[in-house]
Amino acid sequence: MVKQTRAVLIALLITLVVGWLYHNDALYNVEVNFVDRMTKEIRTVDSRIVIVGIDDDSLSNLGQWPWPRSIHAELIKRIEQAGAKAIGLDLILSEPSQDPADDAAMQDVLKQSPNVVMANTFIFPNKQEDERSLKYDKLLKPVYDVGEQQQAHINVFADRGDIVRQILLGVPTQDGKMLSALSVRLANYLLPPNKQITFESGRWKQGANTLFTNQKNQLYFAFAQPPGGYTMIPYFDALNMDPETMEGAFKDAIVLIGPYSVGLGDQYLTPTSNATKMYGVEIHANMVQSLQDSRYYQTISGSSEWIGWALLFILSLLTYLLTRRVKPLLAFVLFLVFFIGYAVIAILANVLLNLLLPFTYPILAIIISYVISIVNRYLAERKERSRVTSLFSRYVSQQVVDEILSSQEAQNLGGTRKNVTLMFVDIRGFTPLSERIEPEEVIQVLNEYLDLCTQAVFAYEGTLDKFIGDGVMAIFGAPIPLDDHPVRAVRAALQMKKGSAALAERLTEKYGYSVSFGIGLNSGDAVIGNIGAKNRLDYTAIGDTVNMAARLESNAKPGQVLISQSTYDLVKELFEIEPLGEIKVKGKEKPVAVYQVMGEKEK
């Protein structure tokens, strides 16, 4: 339960950190690269979307801009007569002409052609009060008397980096109405009645489906063509076409008339090209195409931003939990599954649902969760290594400790049955000696003998279980399994016997009295592990095998190494051993056979 709670807290912390970045769009430049790749869908366009461009050749033929508005009126009349569905002027005509006759001609054409949509443009301040605001300083409206359906705004908002990626579907005016974009007005001429794009009850809809825009009524869309991708009919050529050619070019068409010359400005960068700018009239054509074939994208923002936060939390929690519980290699595989899996889900959501899921931030959450799980695993292993080192360095040599750690045996400690050899050692004659010398000297002598025992046990990779007064208990074959544990135990006993001879000689010289070892060995199964209470554990062995070894040690005379039948059967080929017959031991109904090890056989 504690581990799960910790995992949830870590996931929450990651969500808060990455969520803050997500909410503030701090990694915009990275995120937008994904958006650009997803919203660049070069495809065949509707031939009914036609651009009439005010290009350099038309400027050369018709003279300096602006032209008399009677020329615009004439072109609109001719395109209308050719059977166009609608005409959109990407031109700002907010001031009266110098020649009233020009305005009269234009007004007359607009009155006779209700399918002509005139441009409005909003003058916005350099900085809005907040990200939801769309307040404007001024609205430039057409100077002519036209109806609401004949008006649309032509504003194009560039994102950071001055790149146009979104349609501004509409802007609320000061009189409480919503002024739709030119692309929305024109697209509705191509869409069937049940697919019209409208603004109702505070929401944008296409037919019955709600369009989830951001707070500024913007919607990502997929550019269908790069700069210059649309066929452009020069303004001058359209003005001078014969009626038959006009009908072939404009019948049932949505016609966009606008600047198509560098000198007139109105150019923007788009995701389709990092260097070549696109004319505004081409951008409007791309917008119309995207609205017609529903290639726009809904994003998780505004009121739906909570979905992004939920994604961050779920991905953080799952990544941390799953990679924390498995081995490093599998953890890395799971990390890749989450990483690649989410990328695939984001792409499928784009392709199948027209949904732009946040990409950079969930991927970042996955990476951070994985890194934290790896760091926590490393710290936990360091802690475990320190614990195991502290625990076993009291019992075994450093070499055995290293082997335990490398084999991860420490993770399987507990009550496990193992085949081992138990050794009990007691110092014979120590009590009489301690009565003859000072207490400080008693400790010194005892430490020398116990150090001798410890070195012998460690030399043959045994485990020093405990000191029992002036005696020692040792295990061979645990925690690291040893195939030849009986042989190692006997050799350790012989080393103790040999080493004690030199100590005995020194004691005799110094105190006129000596001591020696009595050793008992027994091989068999025993339960090995950490045994005790929660706050006081000892690594030890229990069972009949242990008891038998202790009984043999208590029967050993000074300098004797006694072994049981089970040990004898395993080492008799390597050592000089004398049978001592059977003896009665405590806890056994029948006498048991006992053997004395004399030494190692000559090779």
Sequence and secondary structure as in RCSB ss.txt:
>XXXX:A:sequence
MVKQTRAVLIALLITLVVGWLYHNDALYNVEVNFVDRMTKEIRTVDSRIVIVGIDDDSLSNLGQWPWPRSIHAEL
IKRIEQAGAKAIGLDLILSEPSQDPADDAAMQDVLKQSPNVVMANTFIFPNKQEDERSLKYDKLLKPVYDVGEQQ
QAHINVFADRGDIVRQILLGVPTQDGKMLSALSVRLANYLLPPNKQITFESGRWKQGANTLFTNQKNQLYFAFAQ
PPGGYTMIPYFDALNMDPETMEGAFKDAIVLIGPYSVGLGDQYLTPTSNATKMYGVEIHANMVQSLQDSRYYQTI
SGSSEWIGWALLFILSLLTYLLTRRVKPLLAFVLFLVFFIGYAVIAILANVLLNLLLPFTYPILAIIISYVISIV
NRYLAERKERSRVTSLFSRYVSQQVVDEILSSQEAQNLGGTRKNVTLMFVDIRGFTPLSERIEPEEVIQVLNEYL
DLCTQAVFAYEGTLDKFIGDGVMAIFGAPIPLDDHPVRAVRAALQMKKGSAALAERLTEKYGYSVSFGIGLNSGD
AVIGNIGAKNRLDYTAIGDTVNMAARLESNAKPGQVLISQSTYDLVKELFEIEPLGEIKVKGKEKPVAVYQVMGE
KEK
>XXXX:A:secstr
 HHHHHHHHHHHHHHHHHHHHHHTTTTHHHHHHHHHHHTB      TTEEEEEE HHHHHHH SSS  HHHHHHH
HHHHHHTT SEEEE S   S  SSHHHHHHHHHHHHH TTEEEEEEEE  SS SSTT    SEEE  SS   GGG
EEE      TTSB  EEE EEE TTS EEEBHHHHHHHHHS GGG EEEETTEEEETTEEE   TTSEEEE BSS
 TT S EEEHHHHHT  HHHHHHHHTT EEEEEE SGGG  EEEETTEEEEEEEHHHHHHHHHHHHHTT EEEES
 GGGHHHHHHHHHHHHHHHHHHHHHS HHHHHHHHHHHHHHHHHHHHHHHHHH EE   HHHHHHHHHHHHHHHH
HHHHHHHHHHHHHHHHHTTTS HHHHHHHHHHTGGGG SSEEEEEEEEEEEEETHHHHHHHS HHHHHHHHHHHH
HHHHHHHHHTT EEEEEETTEEEEEES SS  TTHHHHHHHHHHHHHHHHHHHHHHHHHHHS   EEEEEEEEEE
EEEEEEEETTEEEEEEESHHHHHHHHHHHH  TT EEEEHHHHHHHTTTEEEEEEEEE  TT SS EEEEEEEEE
   
